Amino acid sequence: MVGRIHFLSSPGLLQSFGIPTTSLLASSSFFSSLATFTPRAAWPAAFGLCPHSQERIFGVSARFYAKSRNMAPKKAVPEEKIPLGRPGNSLKSGIVGLANVGKSTLFQAITKCNLGNPANFPYATIEPEEARVIVPDDRFDWLCEKYKPKSIVPANLTVYDIAGLTRGSSTGAGLGNSFLSHIRAVDAIFQVVRSFDDAEIIHIEGDVNPTRDLDIISEELRLKDIEFVEKALENQKKKTRMGGQSLEQKKAKIEQEIIEKILTWLQDGKDVRKGTWAPKEIEVINPLFLLTAKPVVYLVNLSEKDFVRKKNKHLPKIAEWVKEHATGDPIIPISVCYEERLTRYETEAESLEEQKNVGAPSVLPKLVLQMRKTLQLGSFFTSGADEVRQWTIRVGTKAPQAAGVIHTDFEKTFIQAIVYNFSSLKELGDEAEVKAKGKMMTKGKDYVVEDGDILLIKAGAAKG
């Protein structure tokens, strides 16, 4: 048994079989014509007949399209990806490491430098251990040059200088408790690893051995996480001890199983950020604020000599350690003493001249941009004669939530956004040309804001 054949007006196809196009007017005479001109056994090959319960549609020209009556199941809508860590746009990074590895010197260099920004924006130090540093962005500089606004507000990254770690910090040794409470408050880690020799700077472990130091920090963070998770599991078991089949009890039981899975993962010597977790599991992980769930950027602190010549005896071993224990985490070689020295110049021009003479540019801009990438942060702009501002959002943020970064009421009363990308504006020169070329679009609530978008938000009046 065969399925049905439908012919849409296709004179060329009919005539190729020697069938008058008028035969199409009546299906009975049409099929009679088919039978007359072609032996029945050749029908499947000649006319594209298909198995039972399937249709073939002959369209214009000699092409045909298959359409199954038993429709293939709809593609499953993928679950929305939930990033590990605290949601939000005002995310913080912390400088972490053993004592005497260059953490505080790096912090001072970051907060004193201009980060390559020719407008010389001041940084804002909130506390001795916390600072906000400018995010270098040529797009922002271009917009400021174009509009020459009354006010300019660049994006910034909040950085903490966290208390030094020692072996045994997970059990309270040294300043361990202070270190761990501070690191729980940040969203990502700059881990400084000492890879320079200096007899005047004593290493807390007695000698310079970067891979050993990496092992110490990794182990201390993981041990503290095990302690956190064990407490969470104990509390969760209290909820499930009563038993029952209510929805609340079933949910509690599922959460307990997830916590047990996290604990096993940690006890196996693995960091949480390196696991493949389902969205429901991430919903359980995030409120725990686990230390090993935070993304890490490794900063290998070299002597100025090694940094300039781009060579250090410890680097290959460090790279191998990261490949084995933290696959995919970025490594940035840096000379903290060199970066600090560059900040002593009175002007940015003098600093740039020294970098040129030495043959080694500062890596601080790269460091800040890498951390934003690690935190999955992007930017959009609002621009005009009054103000040019760069706003920080998480990658994947939709238009209403981006509007909420400007003002919380805008998210609630969002109507639409007029959107065009910086690249279009730079290419075409002004908004009129962007609009004329069809690059300026009106977007609704489902629009995912792209990095570099320029937005004009339309929102309703907030309810009293």
Helices and strands as residue ranges (DSSP letters): E 5-7, H 11-16, G 21-25, H 27-37, G 40-42, H 43-47, E 54-58, E 64-68, E 92-96, H 103-112, E 124-127, E 130-134, H 138-147, E 151-153, E 156-161, G 169-171, H 176-184, E 188-194, H 210-240, H 247-267, G 272-274, H 279-285, G 286-288, G 291-293, E 296-301, H 304-309, H 315-325, E 331-334, H 336-342, H 348-358, H 364-374, E 377-382, E 387-394, H 399-406, H 408-412, E 414-421, H 422-428, H 431-436, E 441-443, E 453-459
